[in-house]
């Protein structure tokens, strides 16, 4: 299936913060085999001139590292692979010197996943280095949730408590897992899911880009894309203010991605606007 992507974003300082440390990003490019897209939400931490720097660096570094993803196949850099990853086409099962082999879908998917993970780790290193060089920004950090779409596959990279959701057939499903204290407490049944929104330590996360961490574990999730899918990437300033039922009903409002973003920001502010609020909405259609 060749897909067409329509996307929009919106970010807002909210009702209680002085500056906006969130950073949304969207990039869609068309190719012969359909659109390709890269979408990011980063939520910076560290205060004035630190959090906003961290989120900007996260977006810029990931986008630059993924630039080859948007290039035509013939212009992409050569990747060295193990011969065992190739599909054997000779009777003996051994590739001959004159043969050209097409990589399997699984091999291509693995290569893209590795590229996305490496891009997020590069962003982490860039933020850590900046914190080491700028004493006033020491400890700065950022969450990140990233959606990469090619053909009928979506790759979701996540660190922290920004989220990616999928609306399909009228049902909204979170595709990411929060790296937060309250998520752990829910997982271990020490609190109920609805207590996440009011817990005194709901803003504590144990995994992020930067924050002095030189090593980083990145969650990567996969999803097969279908026509009619609607993705939402958002910071915690949105999902903490707009709870699942209202998120789902807003995503189902049969409106443009920009209208959905606008409505979500409006709802988050109406709910208190306790943090910066960011949404990226991606609509998938057949082409």
N, C-alpha and C positions, 0 to 999 in steps of 0.2 A: 504494500500500500504506500503510495506517495502521499505525504501529508502536507498540509498548509497550516502554519502557525500564526495566530494572532495574539498579541501580548500587550499589556499595559502595566504601569506601575504608579504608585503614589506613596509619598512619605510625608509625615507630619510630626511636628515637635511634641504634640499632645498638650495637655492642660497644665502639667505640673513641672515640666523641665524648661531650662533656659536655652539649651541648644540641642540640636538634633544630631545624635551620634549614629543613627541608622544610615545605611546606604543600599538602595536597590540598584539592580542592573539588569538589562535585557538586551539580547543581541539575536537577531534572526537573519539568516542569509539563505537565499534560494539556490538550489543545485538541481541537476538533471533528475536526481532520484528523490526530489522533494526538499522541503525546508529543513534546515538544521538550526537549533537554538540553544543558547546558553543563558541561564537566568540565575540571579544571585540575590540573596538578602543577607546583609552583614549587619550585626548589631554591636557597635563598639562599646568598650568599657575603659574607664580610666580617667574620666573627667575632662575638663576643658582642655582643648588642643591635644588630647591624647586618644579618647575614644573615637572621635571623628576621624583622626588620622589612621587608627587601626582598621576601621571599617573601610575607609578608602583604599588603604594598602591591600587589604584582603581582596577587594573587588578587582583592583588594577592588576595585581599579581596573578590571580586566577585567570582573568581574561587573557592576559598576555601569554601565559603558559598553555592555554587552550587554543591559541590562535591557529595552530596547524590543523586543528579539527575542522576548521572552515575552509581549508584549502582544497583544491581539486586533488584527487588521488595522485596524479602524476607529479604534483608539486610538493607532496608531503615527504618528510624525511624518511630515509630507509630505516626500517627497524630490524635489528638482528634477532632472529628467532631460532629456536631449536628445530631440527629437521623432523622430529617426532610430532611437531604441531601441524605439519603439512598433511594434506589428504593424499595418500599414495594412489598413483594412477597407473603404475606399471604392473605387469603381471606378477612380478616378484615382490611388489609392495615397496620397492626402493626407488626413489626419484632418480631419473637420469639427468645428466648434465644439461641436456637440451630442453628439458621440460620447464614450463612455467606453471606454478601451482597457485590456486586461489585459496586464500586463507578461509577456514571455516568460520561460520557466524560466531561460534563460541570463542574462537581465537581472537577475532576482531573485537568482540565484546570485552574480553579480558584485557586487551590492549588499551581500549578506551577507558575502562575502569582504572587501570594502572595510571594512565595519563591524568585522569581527574584527581585521583588520590595524591599523585605527585604534585599537582598544581596547588592543592590545598596545603600540602606540607611546605611548599615553597613560600606560600603566603605566611605561614607560621614563622618560618625562619626570618623572613623580611621584617615582620613585626617585632620579633625578639631582638634582632640586631638594632632596630631603631630604638627600642627601649634601653638597650645597653649604651647607645651613643648619646641619648638625650635624657639627662638625669631627671628632668621635670616630667618625663613621660614614662619613667620606669614602671613596669608592671602593666602597661597598657595591653589590651587584648580585644578580641572580637569573637562573637559567634559567627557561624556561616552555614547557610543551607543553599545548596546549588542543584539546579536541574539542568541536565544536558539531554537533548532530544535529537536522535538521528533515526530516520526511517521509522520503524515501528518499535523502537526501543528507547526507554528513558532511563537515565542513570542519575541517581540522587546521592549527593555527598553531603554529610552533615556533621557538624561539631557544635555542641552547645545546646541551647534551648530555642533557637529559631526553628520553624517547622515548615515542612512541605506536605500539603494535602492533595488528594485526588477526589474529584467529584465524578462518579461514573454511575449511570443508570439511576440517578436521583439520590445516591448514597455518598456521603462524604467520609473519606477514610484518611487518617494520618499515615504518611509513608515513612516518617522518621521517628526516632526515639530521642527524648530529651536526655541530656547528660546533666541532670540536676538532682539536688538532694531530694526534692519532693517526688520526683519520678522514681527514685530508689525506694522511698518510703511507701509509695503506692505499690510498687513491684513486690515489696516484702510484706504487704498488707498491714503496714503500721498506720496508714491513714487511708481514707476513702478517696477515690478519684476527685470528687467534688470539693474536697478539702484543699486541693492544690491551689485554688484561687484565693484562699484566705490565709494560708499557712504563713507564719511570720518569717520563715526562711525560704520562701518560694523563689527568691531571686538568686539563691546560691547555686552556682554550677561548678562541676568538678572537671570539666573539659572545655577548652577554648583555644583559639589561636592566640599566640603571644602569652601574656601573663608570666613571662620568664621561662616558659616550658620549651626546652630545645627539642624534645621528642613529642610526637603527637599521633594518636590513634584516630583514624578517620572512618566513620561508618559509610559504607556504600550500599545502596539498595538499587534493585532493578525493577522495572515495570514494563510490560508490553503495552504499547500505546494503541488506543482505539479511537476511531473518529467519534467526536462528541465528548471526548474527555476534557475536563477542565481542571487545571492545576492551580494551586494557591501556594505561594511562598510568603511567609510572614515572620515578623519579629514577635517576641513575647508581648510587646506592647499592644499587639492586636489580639492574639488568642486569649490573653488573660482578661481582656475587657469584653470580648465577644465570644460567648460560650458555644459549644458544638452545635446545638439546635439552631441558634441564630446564624452561625457561620454557614451551616448547610442551607438554610432557607434563603440566605442572601446569594449564595453561589448558584442557586436554582432559579434566580429571578429572570432568566431568559433575557439578559441584557448584554451589552458589549463588555469586554474586559475592563475598559476604563470606567464604565458606569458601576461595575461591581467593585472595583478598587475604591472609587469615590464613596460608595455606600458603606463599605467596610470601615473606612477611616472615620466617617461620620458616626457610625455606631460605636466605635471604640472611644471616641471623644465624648459621646453621650453617656457612655458607661463609666466615665471618670477620667479618661485620658491620662493615666498615671505615669506613662512612659512614652518614649518616642514610638510612633506607629508606622509600620511599613507593610505594604502588600504588593506582590507581583502576581498577576493573573495571566494564565496561558491557556488559550483555547485551541483545540486540535480539530481539524476537519480534513476530510479526504479531498484529494486534488487530482 
